[in-house]
Amino acid sequence: MDALAFRLANQLLANAADAAALELTVSGPTLRFNRDTVIALTGAAMSADLDGKPLWFWCSHAVKSGSVLRWVRYRVAAAVPIWRWQAASDVPEYLGSKSTFTLGQFGGHGGRTLRTGDVLHLGKAGAAIKKQTLQSELIPAYANHWEIGVLYGPHGAPDFFTQPDIATFFATDWEVHYNSSRTGVRLIGPKPEWARQDGGEAGLHPSNIHDNAYAIGAVDFTGDMPVILGPDGPSLGGFVCPVTIIQAELWKMGQLKPGDSVRFRAMTLAQANYLEQLQDATLARLQLPAKIADYPLADGIGSAIVHSIPASRQQVQVVYRQSGDRNLLIEYGPPELDLNLRFRVHALMQWVQQTMAAGKLNGVLDLTPGIRSLQIHFDSRVLPRDKLVKKLITAEKQLPPIEDMEVPTRIVHLPLSWDDPSTKLAIEKYMQSVRKDAPWCRVTSSLSAASTA
C-alpha cells in the first residue's frame, strides 16, 4: 500500500526491487531470527526493539541469529510500516508477485496473514552492506491531513458530473470512513448534483455506467459515496471515476486511516511525470538530484478526454480518457450495450497484443477489456502517453470491419444458486456498511425470495 516506504527500505538494504517485505498495520509480530541478516523498518511511526534495545526507523540494522524483534508500543494512528531483510525471502511468486491477496486467499505466505509459529525462510545472504541512514529530508511526512495529486478523469463534466460537482470535489476536505481497507478507502463528504437523472440502461443511479476497467487509485463513486480503489480492489466495475491518483502519490493511499482528511489536488500529465522522475532519481541514490528542473506550471484542471475520433460511415466513435498518468481508457461508441462494440474492443486488444509480440510496442503492462472499452496500463517511463495515443490512432485505420471478424467461442456450463448463505451474508454486509437502499440489493433479495417460493 505504501510503495514509497517499500522502495526506500529496499534501497537502504541494497535489495533487488522485487524483494519481499512484511507489511504491518497498527500492530506487529514478535519475530525470532534463525540466521544473521540485515533489516530496515520504514513507514508510519511504531515502536520496536531488538533484544530489548530500541530500533530506529529509516536505517539499516545488523541482526544476529537468535535475536528477537518485538513491537512494544502500538500507535493507533500508525498505518502501514514495512520492514525488510537484506536477502530476499524465499517467497514463491504467484501471478508475477510475492504479495498476499487475503480476500482471494492466494499469493505470499499461504495466501493469508501470518500466524503464530509460521517460519519465513530467508534467501541466501548477499554481500555485506554498509549501515545506511536515510537523510531526514527524504523521510516522508505522515500526517492527519493529506493532499493527494490526481489527474482529472476518466469521467468528468458535463457527461456525468456538473461543473459545480467537480469544483466541490476539489474544494472539499474528505473524511476517511472507518470501513476502509486494501480493497478501497471510503470517503465522507458532499453528494454530487449529477449531470443526469440516472445511468440509462446501465443502472438506476446516475453513477452507473456499463462495466469498464478501473485503475488502482481511481476515485470511484459507488452511488453518492467516493471510494479510492486500492491494490486489492476490483479491476472492473460499473461506476464513474472523476479523478485518479498519479503514480508518484499512490503511496499516500496506504497511510490513510479513519478520521483523516483528504484534499485532492488537480495536476497535469507534465507535473505527474515530473514528480515520478524526481522520485525515481532520488530513490536511485537516496539523495536529491544535484540539479532539479523547474516544476511545470498548470492552468486549470484540464480535460478528462485526451483525444477523440468522431463517428463516420467507416469509423465508430472513439474516446480516449486519461485514468491517471499510467492508464488510458479507450471507449467505443455511445453508452449502450452493443455486442458490435464489444467485438471492436476485442479487435483492438488483439492488435495491441500482436504489436507487442512483434516488438513494435514496448511498455504496456496490462490490458483490461470492458463491455465497450479497453484500459491500457503502461509504464510512462518506457512508453509516453502521447506516443501510445498516436499508436492507437494508427490502429483504428488498420482494424478489420466488425462484419469480417472471426473470434473463437466456447460454451461454459455454470451452476446457479440465488438463495445461498454466502449471497445473503454479502447482501447484509453491503447494506449495513455501504448502502442499505441500493436497488441491486433489493433486486437480488427479490430473486432470492422468488427462488425460495
C-alpha positions as CSV (number, residue, x, y, z in Angstrom):
1,M,0.0,0.0,0.0
2,D,2.9,2.4,0.8
3,A,5.1,1.8,-2.2
4,L,7.4,4.7,-1.3
5,A,8.3,3.3,2.1
6,F,8.7,-0.1,0.5
7,R,11.1,1.2,-2.2
8,L,13.1,3.2,0.4
9,A,13.6,0.0,2.6
10,N,14.9,-1.9,-0.5
11,Q,17.4,0.9,-1.2
12,L,18.6,1.0,2.4
13,L,19.4,-2.7,2.2
14,A,20.8,-2.7,-1.4
15,N,18.0,-5.1,-2.2
16,A,16.5,-6.0,-5.5
17,A,13.4,-4.0,-6.2
18,D,11.2,-7.1,-6.0
19,A,12.4,-8.4,-2.7
20,A,9.6,-9.4,-0.3
21,A,8.7,-7.4,2.8
22,L,6.4,-7.7,5.7
23,E,3.6,-5.1,5.8
24,L,2.2,-4.2,9.2
25,T,-0.9,-2.2,10.1
26,V,-1.3,-0.8,13.7
27,S,0.5,-3.7,15.4
28,G,3.2,-6.2,14.6
29,P,4.5,-9.7,15.3
30,T,7.3,-11.0,17.6
31,L,10.0,-12.4,15.3
32,R,13.0,-14.6,16.1
33,F,15.7,-14.7,13.5
34,N,17.4,-18.1,12.7
35,R,20.3,-16.5,10.8
36,D,22.4,-13.4,10.7
37,T,20.9,-10.8,8.4
38,V,20.2,-7.0,8.0
39,I,16.8,-5.4,8.4
40,A,15.2,-2.0,8.0
41,L,12.0,-0.5,9.2
42,T,10.2,2.2,7.3
43,G,6.7,3.7,7.2
44,A,4.5,5.3,9.8
45,A,5.8,5.6,13.4
46,M,5.6,2.5,15.5
47,S,7.9,1.3,18.3
48,A,10.0,-1.8,18.2
49,D,13.0,-3.3,20.0
50,L,15.7,-5.8,19.1
51,D,16.7,-7.9,22.1
52,G,15.3,-5.2,24.4
53,K,17.1,-2.3,22.7
54,P,15.0,0.3,20.8
55,L,15.2,0.0,17.0
56,W,15.1,3.1,14.9
57,F,13.2,3.5,11.7
58,W,14.7,4.7,8.3
59,C,18.1,3.0,8.7
60,S,19.5,-0.5,8.3
61,H,20.3,-2.7,11.3
62,A,22.5,-5.8,11.6
63,V,20.7,-8.7,13.3
64,K,22.4,-11.8,14.8
65,S,21.0,-15.3,14.7
66,G,18.7,-15.9,17.7
67,S,17.8,-12.2,18.1
68,V,14.2,-11.3,18.8
69,L,12.3,-8.4,17.3
70,R,9.3,-7.1,19.3
71,W,6.8,-4.4,18.6
72,V,6.5,-2.8,22.1
73,R,4.1,0.1,21.6
74,Y,1.4,0.5,19.1
75,R,0.0,3.8,18.0
76,V,-3.5,3.7,16.6
77,A,-2.5,6.4,14.2
78,A,0.1,4.2,12.5
79,A,-0.9,2.9,9.2
80,V,1.4,0.6,7.2
81,P,5.0,0.4,8.4
82,I,7.2,-2.0,6.4
83,W,10.3,-3.9,7.5
84,R,12.7,-5.8,5.3
85,W,15.7,-8.1,5.4
86,Q,18.8,-7.9,3.3
87,A,18.4,-11.2,1.4
88,A,15.2,-11.7,-0.4
89,S,12.9,-14.1,1.5
90,D,12.1,-17.4,-0.1
91,V,8.5,-16.5,-1.1
92,P,7.1,-18.1,-4.2
93,E,5.8,-15.8,-7.0
94,Y,2.1,-16.0,-7.9
95,L,0.8,-14.1,-10.9
96,G,4.2,-12.4,-11.1
97,S,4.1,-11.1,-7.5
98,K,5.1,-12.1,-4.0
99,S,2.2,-10.2,-2.5
100,T,-0.5,-11.7,-0.4
101,F,-4.1,-11.3,-1.5
102,T,-6.0,-12.3,1.6
103,L,-9.5,-11.9,0.1
104,G,-8.6,-14.4,-2.7
105,Q,-6.5,-16.5,-0.4
106,F,-3.5,-16.7,-2.7
107,G,0.0,-15.3,-3.0
108,G,2.6,-14.6,-0.4
109,H,2.9,-16.9,2.6
110,G,0.0,-19.4,2.1
111,G,-2.4,-16.7,0.8
112,R,-3.1,-15.4,4.4
113,T,-1.9,-13.2,7.2
114,L,0.9,-14.6,9.3
115,R,0.1,-16.8,12.3
116,T,2.0,-17.8,15.5
117,G,4.6,-20.4,14.6
118,D,5.0,-19.5,10.9
119,V,8.5,-19.8,9.6
120,L,9.7,-17.3,6.9
121,H,12.7,-18.7,5.1
122,L,15.3,-16.2,4.2
123,G,17.2,-16.5,0.9
124,K,21.0,-16.7,0.7
125,A,22.6,-13.6,2.2
126,G,24.2,-11.3,-0.2
127,A,27.4,-9.3,0.1
128,A,27.9,-7.4,3.3
129,I,26.4,-3.9,3.1
130,K,27.3,-0.7,5.0
131,K,24.9,0.7,7.6
132,Q,22.8,3.3,6.0
133,T,20.6,6.0,7.5
134,L,18.1,7.9,5.3
135,Q,18.6,11.6,5.1
136,S,16.0,13.5,7.1
137,E,14.8,15.5,4.1
138,L,13.9,12.2,2.3
139,I,11.7,10.8,5.1
140,P,8.0,11.1,4.0
141,A,5.8,13.2,6.2
142,Y,2.9,11.3,7.7
143,A,0.0,13.5,8.9
144,N,-3.7,13.6,9.7
145,H,-4.5,15.8,6.7
146,W,-3.4,14.8,3.3
147,E,-3.1,16.5,-0.1
148,I,-3.0,14.0,-2.9
149,G,-2.2,14.7,-6.5
150,V,-4.6,13.4,-9.1
151,L,-5.4,13.7,-12.8
152,Y,-8.9,14.7,-13.9
153,G,-10.7,11.7,-15.4
154,P,-11.6,9.3,-16.8
155,H,-15.2,10.5,-16.2
156,G,-16.0,14.2,-15.7
157,A,-18.3,17.1,-16.6
158,P,-20.6,17.6,-18.4
159,D,-21.3,14.0,-19.3
160,F,-21.5,12.6,-15.8
161,F,-21.0,15.4,-13.3
162,T,-21.9,19.1,-13.3
163,Q,-19.1,21.7,-13.3
164,P,-20.1,22.7,-9.7
165,D,-19.7,19.0,-8.8
166,I,-16.1,18.9,-9.9
167,A,-15.3,22.3,-8.3
168,T,-16.8,21.0,-5.0
169,F,-14.9,17.7,-5.3
170,F,-11.5,19.6,-5.4
171,A,-12.5,22.1,-2.7
172,T,-13.6,19.5,-0.1
173,D,-11.7,18.1,2.8
174,W,-12.9,14.5,2.6
175,E,-13.0,12.4,5.7
176,V,-11.7,8.8,5.7
177,H,-14.5,6.4,6.6
178,Y,-13.9,3.7,9.2
179,N,-14.9,1.0,6.8
180,S,-11.8,1.2,4.6
181,S,-9.2,-1.4,3.7
182,R,-6.8,-2.5,0.9
183,T,-9.9,-3.0,-1.3
184,G,-10.9,0.6,-1.1
185,V,-10.8,3.7,1.1
186,R,-14.3,5.2,1.5
187,L,-14.6,9.0,1.9
188,I,-17.3,11.0,3.6
189,G,-18.3,14.3,2.1
190,P,-20.9,16.2,0.0
191,K,-23.1,14.4,-2.5
192,P,-22.9,15.3,-6.2
193,E,-25.7,17.1,-8.0
194,W,-25.1,14.8,-11.1
195,A,-25.5,15.8,-14.7
196,R,-28.1,13.2,-15.5
197,Q,-31.1,11.6,-13.8
198,D,-29.9,8.0,-14.0
199,G,-27.4,5.7,-15.6
200,G,-29.7,4.9,-18.5
201,E,-29.6,1.2,-19.4
202,A,-26.5,0.8,-17.2
203,G,-28.5,1.3,-13.9
204,L,-30.9,3.4,-11.9
205,H,-28.3,5.7,-10.3
206,P,-26.5,8.4,-12.2
207,S,-23.2,7.0,-11.1
208,N,-23.9,3.8,-13.0
209,I,-22.2,3.0,-16.3
210,H,-21.5,-0.2,-18.3
211,D,-18.6,-2.1,-16.9
212,N,-15.2,-0.7,-17.6
213,A,-11.7,-1.2,-16.2
214,Y,-10.6,0.6,-13.0
215,A,-7.1,1.9,-12.3
216,I,-5.6,1.5,-8.9
217,G,-6.0,4.9,-7.2
218,A,-9.2,5.8,-9.1
219,V,-11.8,7.6,-7.0
220,D,-14.9,5.6,-7.7
221,F,-18.3,7.0,-7.0
222,T,-20.4,4.0,-5.8
223,G,-23.6,5.8,-5.7
224,D,-23.0,9.1,-3.9
225,M,-20.0,7.9,-1.9
226,P,-16.5,8.2,-3.4
227,V,-14.1,5.3,-2.8
228,I,-10.4,5.3,-3.6
229,L,-9.8,1.9,-5.2
230,G,-6.8,0.1,-3.6
231,P,-4.5,-2.7,-4.9
232,D,-6.9,-5.4,-3.7
233,G,-9.9,-3.6,-5.3
234,P,-11.9,-4.6,-8.4
235,S,-10.3,-4.4,-11.8
236,L,-13.7,-3.9,-13.5
237,G,-16.9,-2.1,-12.4
238,G,-19.9,-0.1,-13.4
239,F,-19.4,3.3,-11.6
240,V,-17.9,6.6,-12.7
241,C,-14.5,7.8,-11.6
242,P,-13.8,11.6,-11.8
243,V,-10.1,11.5,-10.8
244,T,-7.2,9.1,-10.5
245,I,-4.2,9.4,-8.2
246,I,-0.9,9.9,-10.0
247,Q,1.8,7.2,-9.7
248,A,4.1,9.3,-7.5
249,E,1.4,10.0,-5.0
250,L,-0.2,6.5,-4.7
251,W,1.8,5.7,-1.6
252,K,-0.2,8.2,0.4
253,M,-3.3,6.0,0.0
254,G,-1.5,3.3,2.1
255,Q,-1.2,5.7,5.0
256,L,-4.8,6.9,5.2
257,K,-6.7,6.0,8.4
258,P,-10.2,6.6,9.8
259,G,-10.8,10.2,10.7
260,D,-8.0,11.6,8.4
261,S,-8.9,14.3,5.9
262,V,-8.0,14.3,2.3
263,R,-8.0,17.1,-0.3
264,F,-7.3,16.2,-3.9
265,R,-5.1,18.5,-5.9
266,A,-5.6,18.6,-9.7
267,M,-2.4,18.1,-11.7
268,T,-1.3,17.9,-15.3
269,L,0.4,15.0,-17.0
270,A,3.6,17.0,-17.2
271,Q,3.5,17.6,-13.4
272,A,2.8,13.9,-12.8
273,N,5.7,12.8,-15.0
274,Y,8.0,15.4,-13.3
275,L,7.2,14.0,-9.8
276,E,7.7,10.4,-10.9
277,Q,11.1,11.2,-12.5
278,L,12.2,13.2,-9.4
279,Q,11.1,10.3,-7.1
280,D,12.9,7.7,-9.2
281,A,16.1,9.8,-9.3
282,T,16.0,10.4,-5.5
283,L,15.5,6.7,-4.8
284,A,18.3,5.6,-7.1
285,R,20.9,7.3,-4.9
286,L,19.0,8.0,-1.7
287,Q,19.6,11.7,-2.2
288,L,18.1,14.6,-4.0
289,P,19.5,15.2,-7.5
290,A,22.1,17.9,-7.8
291,K,20.1,19.7,-10.4
292,I,16.3,19.8,-10.2
293,A,14.3,21.1,-13.2
294,D,11.6,23.7,-12.7
295,Y,8.2,22.4,-11.7
296,P,5.8,22.6,-14.7
297,L,3.1,25.2,-14.3
298,A,-0.6,24.4,-14.8
299,D,-3.6,26.4,-15.8
300,G,-6.8,24.8,-14.5
301,I,-7.6,21.1,-14.2
302,G,-7.6,20.3,-18.0
303,S,-9.9,17.8,-19.6
304,A,-10.7,14.2,-18.8
305,I,-10.6,13.4,-22.5
306,V,-7.2,13.1,-24.1
307,H,-8.4,12.7,-27.7
308,S,-11.4,11.6,-29.7
309,I,-12.3,10.4,-33.1
310,P,-15.8,11.3,-34.3
311,A,-18.2,8.7,-35.8
312,S,-18.4,8.3,-39.5
313,R,-19.7,5.8,-42.0
314,Q,-16.4,4.0,-41.9
315,Q,-15.5,4.7,-38.2
316,V,-17.2,4.1,-34.9
317,Q,-16.7,6.9,-32.4
318,V,-13.6,6.5,-30.2
319,V,-12.9,8.5,-26.9
320,Y,-9.5,8.3,-25.2
321,R,-9.8,9.1,-21.5
322,Q,-7.0,9.6,-19.0
323,S,-7.1,7.5,-15.9
324,G,-4.1,8.7,-14.0
325,D,-0.7,9.0,-15.7
326,R,-0.2,5.3,-16.3
327,N,-3.6,4.2,-17.6
328,L,-5.5,5.1,-20.8
329,L,-9.2,4.2,-21.1
330,I,-10.4,3.8,-24.7
331,E,-14.2,3.8,-25.2
332,Y,-16.2,2.9,-28.3
333,G,-19.5,4.3,-29.5
334,P,-22.4,5.6,-27.4
335,P,-23.1,4.3,-23.9
336,E,-25.2,1.4,-24.8
337,L,-25.0,-2.4,-24.7
338,D,-23.9,-3.3,-28.3
339,L,-22.1,-6.6,-29.0
340,N,-20.6,-5.0,-32.1
341,L,-18.7,-2.5,-29.8
342,R,-17.5,-5.5,-27.6
343,F,-16.1,-7.1,-30.8
344,R,-14.4,-3.8,-31.7
345,V,-12.7,-3.8,-28.2
346,H,-11.6,-7.3,-28.8
347,A,-10.1,-6.4,-32.1
348,L,-8.2,-3.5,-30.6
349,M,-6.9,-5.7,-27.8
350,Q,-5.7,-8.3,-30.3
351,W,-3.9,-5.5,-32.3
352,V,-2.1,-4.3,-29.2
353,Q,-1.0,-7.8,-28.3
354,Q,0.2,-8.6,-31.8
355,T,2.1,-5.3,-32.0
356,M,3.7,-6.0,-28.6
357,A,4.7,-9.5,-29.8
358,A,6.3,-8.0,-32.9
359,G,8.4,-5.7,-30.7
360,K,6.8,-2.6,-32.0
361,L,5.1,-1.5,-28.8
362,N,7.1,-1.7,-25.5
363,G,6.0,-0.5,-22.1
364,V,2.4,-2.0,-22.0
365,L,1.9,-3.6,-18.6
366,D,-1.7,-4.9,-18.7
367,L,-4.8,-4.9,-20.8
368,T,-8.3,-4.9,-19.3
369,P,-11.3,-5.1,-21.6
370,G,-14.8,-3.9,-20.6
371,I,-18.1,-4.0,-22.3
372,R,-17.3,-1.2,-24.7
373,S,-13.9,-0.1,-23.5
374,L,-10.3,-1.2,-23.2
375,Q,-7.9,0.1,-20.5
376,I,-4.2,0.0,-21.2
377,H,-1.9,0.1,-18.2
378,F,1.5,1.3,-19.3
379,D,4.9,2.3,-17.9
380,S,5.1,6.0,-18.7
381,R,8.9,5.9,-18.3
382,V,9.1,3.5,-21.3
383,L,6.0,4.4,-23.2
384,P,4.9,8.1,-23.0
385,R,1.2,8.5,-23.2
386,D,1.3,10.8,-26.3
387,K,3.2,8.0,-28.2
388,L,0.7,5.4,-27.1
389,V,-2.2,7.6,-28.3
390,K,-0.6,8.0,-31.7
391,K,-0.1,4.2,-32.0
392,L,-3.8,3.7,-31.2
393,I,-5.0,6.2,-33.7
394,T,-2.9,4.3,-36.3
395,A,-4.6,1.1,-35.1
396,E,-8.1,2.5,-36.0
397,K,-7.0,2.6,-39.6
398,Q,-5.8,-1.0,-39.5
399,L,-8.6,-2.8,-37.6
400,P,-10.8,-5.0,-39.7
401,P,-14.5,-4.3,-40.1
402,I,-16.6,-6.0,-37.4
403,E,-18.5,-8.0,-40.0
404,D,-15.2,-9.6,-41.2
405,M,-14.0,-10.6,-37.7
406,E,-13.8,-14.2,-36.6
407,V,-13.4,-14.9,-32.9
408,P,-13.2,-18.3,-31.1
409,T,-16.2,-19.2,-29.0
410,R,-17.0,-21.7,-26.3
411,I,-19.9,-22.9,-24.2
412,V,-19.4,-22.8,-20.4
413,H,-21.9,-24.5,-18.0
414,L,-22.1,-23.0,-14.6
415,P,-24.2,-23.9,-11.5
416,L,-26.7,-21.2,-10.4
417,S,-27.9,-20.5,-6.9
418,W,-29.6,-17.3,-5.8
419,D,-30.7,-18.2,-2.3
420,D,-27.5,-19.4,-0.7
421,P,-25.9,-18.3,2.7
422,S,-22.9,-16.6,1.1
423,T,-25.1,-14.4,-1.1
424,K,-27.3,-13.5,1.8
425,L,-24.3,-12.6,4.0
426,A,-22.8,-10.4,1.2
427,I,-26.1,-8.6,0.8
428,E,-26.4,-8.0,4.6
429,K,-22.8,-6.7,4.9
430,Y,-23.2,-4.4,1.9
431,M,-26.5,-2.9,3.2
432,Q,-25.1,-2.5,6.7
433,S,-21.7,-0.9,5.8
434,V,-22.3,0.8,2.4
435,R,-25.8,1.5,1.3
436,K,-29.0,0.0,2.7
437,D,-31.3,1.2,-0.1
438,A,-29.2,0.0,-3.0
439,P,-31.6,-1.1,-5.8
440,W,-29.4,-4.0,-6.8
441,C,-29.7,-5.4,-3.2
442,R,-33.5,-5.2,-3.4
443,V,-33.4,-7.0,-6.8
444,T,-31.2,-9.7,-5.5
445,S,-33.3,-10.1,-2.4
446,S,-36.5,-10.4,-4.6
447,L,-34.8,-13.0,-6.7
448,S,-33.8,-15.0,-3.6
449,A,-37.4,-14.8,-2.3
450,A,-38.8,-15.9,-5.7
451,S,-36.4,-18.9,-5.9
452,T,-37.4,-19.9,-2.4
453,A,-41.1,-19.7,-3.3
